[in-house]
Amino acid sequence: MASIKNVIAIASGKGGVGKSTVSVNLALSLKQQGYAVGLLDADIYGPSIPLMMNAVGQKPTTPDNKTFTPIISYGLELMSIGFIVLKDEATIWRGPMMSQAISQLLFQTNWSDLDYLIIDFPPGTGDAQLTLSQKADLTGAILVTTPQDMALIDVKKSMEAFKKLKVPIIGLIENMSYFICDDCGSEHHLFGQNKIELFVKENSINLLGKIPLDPSFVEAGDNGEPLYLSSEDELIKNLYGQLSLRVEESIATLEKPKTKIEDIQVQLET
C-alpha cells in the first residue's frame, strides 16, 4: 500500500445506484490518461467486478502462499472475493470475518506502484466501510447517487460517516441523471431535476459530473465489456474523460485530515 499514491473510495450508502459501473469506467478513464490504476471490489456479499471486467472464473496466483498476484483485465489490476469463492457460492459471514477478508484483499495483494487504487465500496455504513476507512489510508471518497430523495437520504448518511472518520469528500457524481431520447435527442429527467445542485450547495461539496441513464451500461456490464471502451458513443467517453480530470483537480485541493483514524476509533468506541 505504501507504493500507491491515491486510494479512492466509491461509495453511496445505498445499493443499486451504479457504484460498480462508475468504479469500472472511472478506473478505465484514469488508465486512459496514462495512470497506473488498480480496482478493488470490496463488496464481499455481492461482488460484481469480475463479471463487469470479463474476468469471471479467473483465479489469482500466489507466489508465496501468503499473498496474491492481482488479476489483469483491460490494463487494470483487479482483486475481488469473486476471484476466490465459487461463482454461485453465497458468502455467509458475520462482520468480523467480512472485515478480515477485506483486509486480506487489500493488504495481501501485490499491487504495483499505482497512481490510483479505486475501491468499489459495498452499500451501507457498517463494518466494511469502517474497516476500509481505518486501514486503507483513503485519499478521499467519491459519492455516487441518483437524483431521487430516497437515494439522497442514504448518500447523506454516507457523507456524514466519512466526515466523522475524517475522510475527505472528493465530490459527488449524479448517476442516471437523465435519459436521452433516441427519436428527438432531448434530455428527460426521469428521477427529477435540480435536487443534486441543491444538495451539493447545501453540503459544500463538488459536483464532479452527471452520467446519463443508458441501457448500454447494463448490456456492457453483463457482457464484461465496459462501456467506456466499447461504446461508439463519444458522449460517454467524453463524460468519463471530463470526470477523471475533475477528480484529479479535486484531489489536488484536498486538505489532509488533522485527526488520525485511530483517534476517531477511540471516539466512536467511547
N, C-alpha and C positions, 0 to 999 in steps of 0.2 A: 504493500500500500504506500510505502514511502516514495516509490517511484511514480506515483500517479499525481498529476498536477491539480486536477479538478475532479471532485466527486459530486455528482448532481443527483438529487432525489427528484423523481417524477411522481407526484402524489396528488390525491384529491380528497381522500376521506370517504369516497363513495365509489362503488363498483359500476361498471357499465358506461363510464363517460369517455373512454378511449385512452386511458393512460398508456397501455401497451402499444397501441398504434402510434401515439405521439412519441413514445420512447424509441421505437424502432426507426421511425422516419427522421426524427431529430438526430439520432445517432448516425444514421447514414448521411444526413446533410452535413454534419460536422466532419465526417470522414471525407466527404467530397471537397471540403475546404482544405484538406491536406493534413488533418489532425489524426493522430493515433487514438482510436476510440474502442472502449470496451462496453459491454452491456450485461448487467447482472439482473436476472429475473428473481426478485425477492419474494414473489408470491408462491409460498410453499404449498398452499392448498389448491391453487388453480393456475399453474404455470402455463403461459401461452407463447413465450418467446421461441421455444423450439419449433412450433408449428409455423409461426409468422416468419421465421428466418430460414425455413426449409431445412431444418436440422433434426427432424423427428427421427428417433432411432439411433442417433449418434451417441457414442459413449466417450467421456473424457478419459484420456490415458493418465497414468500416474508414474512419474519417473522414480519415485522412492517409496511408494505405498503410503505416503503421508499427504502429498499434495497433488493437485490436478492440473493438467495442461488444458487451457480453455479450448473450446470448440471454435473453429474459424468459419465464418459464413459471410459472404459479401464483404469481406475485408474487415469485419468486426470480430473482436474476441468476445466469446459468449460463455456464460455459465448460468445454469438453471438446475433446480431439483428435477426438472423434467428430463434431464440427461441421465439421471441416476436411477430414479424409480421407473417401473414399467409404465407404459403409456396409459393404460386404463386403471392403474392401481390408485386407490384412494389413500391420501396421506392423512391418517387419523392420529394426530399427535396433539398432546397438550402443549401449552405455552412454552415451558422450558425446553422441550425437545425441538420445537419450531425455532426458538431463539438460537439454540445450539447449531441447528442446521444452517441458519442464515450466517452465523459467524464462520462456520466452516467454508461455506461457499465464497464468502468474502475474503477470508484470510488464508485459506489453503488452496487458493487458485493462483497459479504462477502467472499473474498479469505481467505484460510487458511494460515498458516505460510509456505509459499512456498520458495523453494530454487531457482526455476526458474519460471518466467511468460513469456511465449513465445507469442509475439504479431504478428499475421499474418497481415502485412500492406496491404492496397489496393495499386493499381498501381498509379504512379504519384508522384508529389512533391507539392501538394496543401494543402488545409485546413486540411485534415485528418492527413497528415504527420506532419504539423506544430503543430497541437493540441497535438498529442501524444508526439512529441519531447519536447514540452514545459511542459507538465503536468505529463508524465509517469515516469520521473526520470530514463531515459533509461541507463542501464549499457553500452550498445553498440548496434551496428547494424550488422547484417549478411546480406550480399548482395547475391542475387541469380541471375544467368544469364545462358543463353545458349551460346554456342560458336559461335554466329553469330554477325556480325558487327552491325546489327540493334539493337540487344539486348544490346550489349556493349555500344552503344551510350547512351541508356537510363539509364543503370546502372551507367554509369559515372556521369550523371546528379544527380542521387540519392545519389551517394557517395559525390559529391560536396555539395549537400544540407545538408547532415548530418555533414559535416565538418564545414559549416557555422554556424550550430546550436550547434557546439561543442559536437556532439555525437560521441564517439569513434567508429571506424570501427573494429569489431572483426575479420572479414575476409570475404572471398568470396567463394561461392560454385558454381562449374560448374555443372549445371544440364543438363540432356540429352547429356552428354559428348560424349558418344559412344554407339554403338549398338553391342551386341554380337550375332553373327550368330549361330543359333541352329545347323546347319549342320556341320560347320567347327570349331566353337568355337573361331573364330578370332574377333578382335575388328574392327568395321568400324566406322569411324568418319564422320557421315553424314553431320554435320554442320561445318566442318573444324577442323583443328588441330593446336595447338601451339599458338593460339590467346590469350588464357587465361593466359598462362605463361608469355607472353609479357605484358599483361595488368597489372597483379599483380606486375610485376617487375617495370614497369614504374610508378605505383602509390604507391609503397611501402606498399602493404597490403598482408596479409596472404592468401594463397590458402588452404582452410580448407578441401576440398575434391572434388572428381569427382563422380557424380552419373550417372549411365548408363541410356540410353533410353530403357525402358522396358514396353511392353504393359500391363504387370501385374499391373503396377501402376494405369492405367486407370480403369481396372476392380476392383481393390481393393477399389479405391476411390468411384466408383459408387455403390459398394455393402456395403460400410460402414465397410470394413474390412481392416484396414491399413496394408500395405504390410510388414512392419517391424515385425508385429505379426503373420500374416497369411502365409507368404511365406515360402516354404520349401527350398528356395534357400539361402544357407548360405552366399553367396556373399553380398546380400542386407543387412542382419543383421550385417555382419562384417563391411561393408562400413559405415553404420549409427553408429555402435558402435565406430569405429575409429573417425567418425565425432564428436560425442558428447565429446570424450576425447580431441580432438583438440580445441573444443570450450571452454572447461574448462581451458585448458592450456593458450589459448589466452586471456581469461578474466583475468587470474591471472597476466598477464603482462601489462594490460591496465593502462594508466595514467588517473587520474581524470581530467576533464576539469577545467581550472582555471577561465573561464568566466561563469557566471550564465546564464541560459536560458533567464531570464528576461532582462538581459543586451543585449542579442542578439536580442530580440524582439524590443527593443528600436532602435537598429542599423538598423534593417530591416524596421521599420516604417519611419525612418528619411532618 
